[in-house]
Amino acid sequence: MVNAMTTAWKWPVRERSLEPDRAERAALRFRLAWLSSGARSALVGGILVAGFIGLCGQTNQTLTLAHVDGFNDEDLYPPGDLRAVTDGAARWQPAAATPAQIVHLNDGVYGKVLRRPQTGSDNLDYLHFLPVSNGVMTIRFDARASTAQSRTLDVFLLPTSGGETCLLGWGTVSNQLAYYDGTQWVAVRSLDTNWHRIEMISYLSGPRFQTWDLKVDDVLVATNLPWRNNHPLGTAYSRVRFGGIRGTPGTYADVDNVVVMAELPVTPPEAFKLREPRLGPEGFSFRFVAETNREYMVERTGGLVPPAWTPLALVAGHGADQDIVDPATTHPTQFYRASKLPPPGWTDGYRGIWFTLGQFSEYGDKYSGGLGTYTANHVPMAVYAPEVNKTFFTYGGTIKGQRYLLIMASYYDHATGQVPRPTLVHDKGGVDDPHDNASLALDEQGHVWVFVSGRARARPGFIYRSQAPYSVAAFELIRQDEITYPQPWYVPGQGFFLLFTKYTNGRELYWQTSSNGLHWSPHQKLAGIGGHYQVSGVYRGKICTFFNRHPGGNVDKRTDLYFLQTTNFGQSWTTVDGRPVTVPLTTTNNPARVFDYASQGRLMYTCDLNFDTNGNPLLLYITSSNYQPGPAGDPREWTLARWTGTEWVTTVICRSDHNYDMGSLYVLPDRWLVIAPTEPGPQPWQAGGEMVLWTSTDQGRTWAKTRQITANSLYNHTYARRPVKATDPFSAFWADGDPTQETPSRLYFSNLEGTEVRRLPYDMPRLWATPELVR
């Protein structure tokens, strides 16, 4: 039965920038990881006993699928025809014959809007977003019609393939707002030509599956409306259509502030009760039922402002009561909590992701193997925090025995020489591609920020923040956006400077800034010359980046070397010697180009960017003759380009046998070092090899092989990463794996001289472990 409520039209409250941003942030703060959530608590004898269990901390998760932000972005929405553009995780597909228009009203209220004109024929503009197959989807926007007497606008929700679900029409019934019930248009509200806030709320599953509700100006005006077409349960919905369909030529409708959100159902937390608390001569005790083949962590703290939880016990469940006794209860008020840990094989060890690209030639795949610290364009992946004497790091992990990407975070405690079990920050839901790996940064308060990469236009990126400073125990999701190859740099006193890639016209470079990680500036394009891969760095507030270009958008033709820097947080960009450069770069030959490798027939693969003691940039990269593995690419030359203060000078450090033999550059007062897999490994002509230390004592003019760090290895070692403020013994961080066949991938770190190599524990039966010294 359809229920309709009557109410008067009213002028909607305008939400241009501030309020939508707040709503979006609130909606995005859900967790995609195994986190603790409170279920029961009891205060007995001054001692709080709390049980924590479950997959997440709420029974519904709200996800923003599209947020157009008032069509404010000039790069995405210049006046004129709507273009095929990607906006965050969503993208527009304009009508082929007569696309909608971006029009500036100059009214001081709505500004730029999307105008859907009528031509007498059908013109359909689509907004695509990530598919959702269950829960509740809300399409929210502001709209007005140029006339109420005739048809001006139709809005539809559609599945990824198939017919319309909910339909709403302006003037399809003259002077009425109407829905389509599958056979005819039915009026639900009188129509005028003022602006109104519209919400179309569709039920994709549950008892109200295949119905929808309508709100106008935040008032529910109709419920239980039927879909035009029925679809099977589990169908994915990923499109909204704004149509100008067979209306009177010259009429139109305006649309603004488009937001699409999905409220996803989550299994409620299980009941979890800590029972029979008792304070006796043996200490404090309680019990709970521990599920078979699951682990539970019991923690305690002496206070909650702020809490400082410390582990008390790690419990293996056997389907029966588990007794917990704390003989060291010393505080007059003691707090305890217990949490069910992720299933076995998820976070009980350090396991890197193994991956194969699947582009094979005579000498195997273009790249493959243990790629937990991939790519060179995810930077930084580790940061040393002297305040707590810990190195925090992220890597692409996996479920034991599977290829299932998990974004992990952890730290090495330099004081104890131990590591905790890693924390699952983000579950990639079956993706096995390490292009989705993350990078990491710390802010001035010590919060750990994890920037999870998306992949092209298929998967969005995510930004997480640790709930407590200098902790990886739990994270909250702050933001979802179109972010690929994230490179976040935190500049004290200014905030975050994020360099990243968007697939707007190939792999184009962008940046944005934030003072606190919560409010971000619009995306600003840095370069778009067919596509680019970049590596960046920061020196005393100066942000530098170098990158190649992809002729014709082909990554297998990557070539040339470009360099840009900003000393005023992106307000302007210059060459290395301070000459102003207009961005975005759009032409091949421009002042930012340092080397023309295309004319030499050479490809360029970025590795690392560092600075000498005077702040001059140092660029580490590999040049090659062929994108495929094997001898045809030789010579593959490890090259250092250094700015002397007056000119760029290049030096060949060494050669190796693969384009993806990535390593890092270190600068000390008396010498420069490179740690990289430059020696052929057990799988020659494949990504990685044996790790080697190269040293220069004359500021990069000449280099010598100082030490082979690994030898006689079972698998190739890949992607040696340099932590920010690298501190021994955690100065280089990498993974291993056999590129020719799927194998386990282990994670390693070494000191700066390469005399000590430690392997992170693949299996951790306890909460803490000491990495194994393998050299």
DAQUI-V215974 format. One record per helix or strand. SS is the DSSP state (a for helix, b for strand). FROM is the first residue (numbers start at 1). TO is the last residue. Records with the same first field share a line. If there is no record, write none. Layout:
SS->FROM-TO ; FROM-TO
//
This chain:
b->3-4 ; 38-44 ; 47-52 ; 60-67 ; 80-81 ; 86-87 ; 90-93 ; 101-104 ; 112-117 ; 122-132 ; 136-145 ; 153-159 ; 164-173 ; 176-180 ; 185-190 ; 196-203 ; 211-216 ; 219-226 ; 237-245 ; 252-265 ; 275-280 ; 283-290 ; 295-301 ; 304-304 ; 307-307 ; 310-316 ; 320-326 ; 335-340 ; 352-352 ; 354-356 ; 360-361 ; 364-365 ; 368-370 ; 382-385 ; 390-398 ; 405-413 ; 418-420 ; 423-427 ; 438-442 ; 448-452 ; 455-455 ; 459-459 ; 461-466 ; 475-481 ; 484-491 ; 495-502 ; 508-514 ; 524-527 ; 534-539 ; 542-550 ; 558-566 ; 573-574 ; 580-581 ; 585-585 ; 593-595 ; 603-611 ; 617-624 ; 636-643 ; 648-656 ; 664-667 ; 672-679 ; 689-696 ; 704-708 ; 716-721 ; 724-724 ; 727-727 ; 730-730 ; 732-737 ; 747-750 ; 757-759 ; 768-769 ; 772-773
a->18-28 ; 69-71 ; 434-436 ; 551-553 ; 555-557 ; 598-600 ; 631-633
//
